[in-house]
Amino acid sequence: MNTNKSFSVSKWIFLTSAGFILGIVFILLFVAFSEYSGIEFQFPLAISMGGGIGVMQWIVLRKHFENSFKWIWLFIVGLGIPFLLFDILGSFLRLKEWYYFIGWCLGGFLSGYLQYRFYLISRSSKAKSWVWYSLGAWVSCTLITSVIFMPFIKSLGRTLEVTINMIAIFGCGPILGLITGFGMISIIEKKID
């Protein structure tokens, strides 16, 4: 662990974006498997995204904090729990499509809280702010991706529809990285040694 190394927001943004893409790759692998096996749960999608982003952010955090591998597991659990609950509810009730949005927002809050409570709290005097940065980042991404489900997008033509959808989806990684990166700066600057 090199505690003298400065935190780079641009590296955080790049690695969070790469983690988002890695999460998408994990999701596509799960979708391929689930279509073959007939599984229709959403929980694995959330843990795929948590694993992808968690691993890539860990690459940065391991240079600043000890035992940072815990970060990955807290991310996976935090994003996964809301979707696990929705999957259980969905087996008894018919859920509306917007539960995805609520799931990602709750996952952003819960993962931020778990990372604060079980990892960052003992490492920085500014750790509590992490919960709000995490929630803000996931709400922002959820709002951006909600454009995919707006009916008027389909009326714009297939090429423009696909372009807007791709920008909305792949824009989430940099937005997550930007918002949480600025949160992580203050946490690392106020690190408890």
N, C-alpha and C positions, 0 to 999 in steps of 0.2 A: 504494500500500500504506500503510495507516494502522496502524502498530504500536502506537499508544497506545490504540486501541479495545479495550474489555474483551470477553472471550469470554462469550457468553451460552449456557448449557446449554439453556435453553428454546428458543432460536432453532435450536440444533443439533438438538434433538429434533424440532422442527417440520419443519425442512428435510430431515432424514433420513427422517422419516415421509412427507413429500411425495415424496422420491426413491424410497422403497419403492413408493408408489402409481404413480409415473412408470414404475418398473421393471415393475410389473404391466401397465401400459398397453402398454409395449414388448413384453412377453411375449405379450399378447393379439394384438397386431399380428403378431408372428411366428407364433403358432399359426394365425391366419387364413391367412397366407401359406403355412405349411407344409402345412396340410390341402389347400390348392389345388394345391400343387406336389408333394406326396408326401414331403417331407423329414421325417425322424423323429429328428433329432439334438437333444440337450439343451444342447449348448454355447451356442447363441444365447440360451437362457433365462438362463444365468448372466451372459453379457455384457450382456444387457438390464438385469438387476438391478444389475450393477456400474456401468453407464452412468447409470442413473437416480439411484442413491444418490450415486455419485461426483460428478455434476454439481451436485447440491443441496448436498453438503458443501463443494464447491469455492467456492460462494457465500460461505460463512463463512470458509474458509481464506484466500481471496485478500486478506482484510483484515488478516491476521496474518503471512503469509509471502509471500516473492517466488516467482515461477515455480510457483505452486500448481496450474496447469493439469495438471501432470504427475500430480497426485493421481488424476484421473479415469482416466487410462490404466493406472496401477498397480492401481487397483481393478478395472477391467475384466479385465486380464490375470490378476490373482490369483484372481478368482472363476471365470474362464473355463477356466484350465488343467486343474483337476481334472475338469471336465465334458468337455473335449476328450479327455482320457485315457480317461474312462469311455465316451465315444462310440466311440473306437477299439477299446477292449476289448470293448464291446458288439457290435461287428460280427463278433467271433470267438467270444465266449462269451455265454451267457445269464446276465445279471446280475439279481440279486434287486432288489426295489423299494427296499430300504434303501440302495442305493448313492446315492440322492438325498441322504439324510441325511449320509452320509460325504462326498459331494461338497461340500455347503454348509459343513460343518465344515472340511474341507481348504481350501476357498476362503476362508473367514474367516481361517484361519491364514496362508495364502499371501498374500492381499491385505494383511493386517496386516504380514507380514514384508517384503513388497516396499515398502510405504509407509514402513516404518521404515528399511530398508536404502538405498533410493534416493531418499528424500525427507526424512524427519524426522531422521535421524541427525545431519546437519550443522546442524540448526536448533534442537535442544533437548537438554539433558543428561538429560532424562527420557524420551527417545524410545523406548527399548527396551521400556518398559511397554506401548506401543501394540500390539505383537504379541499380548499376553495379553488386553488389552481387546477387540481385534477378535475373537480366538478365542472368548472368553467370550460376546460378543454374538451371534455366529453359532451357537454351540452352544445358547444359550438359545432363540433363534428356532427352531432345528431341533427342539428338544425340544417347544416349544409347538405347532409345526405338526404334529408327529407324532401329536397327538391326533386329527387328521383320519382317520388310518388305523387307529384302534382300532376293532375290530369292535363293541364295545358301544355306540358312538355311534349307529350305525344303528338300534339297538333303542329309542332314546329318542323316536322319532317324527321325521318329516321337518322340521317347523318348528324343533324344538330342535336337530336335527342341523345344519341350515343356519346357525342362530344361532351355535352353538359353532364351526363351521368358519370363519365370517366373523370372529368374535372372534380365533380363532387366527391367521388369515392377516393381518388388519389390525392386530393387536396387535404384530406383529413390527417394524414401522417405529418405533413409540415405544420399544420395548425396545432395538433397535439404537442408537437415538439416545441413550437414557438411559445405557447402559453405555459406549458409546464417547465420549459427551459428557463423562462424568466422567474418562475417560482423557485426553481432549484438554485439559481444564483444566490438569492438571499439566504437560503438554507445553508449552503456551503460557506458563505462569507461569515455566518454566525455559528460556525461549527464549534462544538464543545470538545476540547482536547483532553 
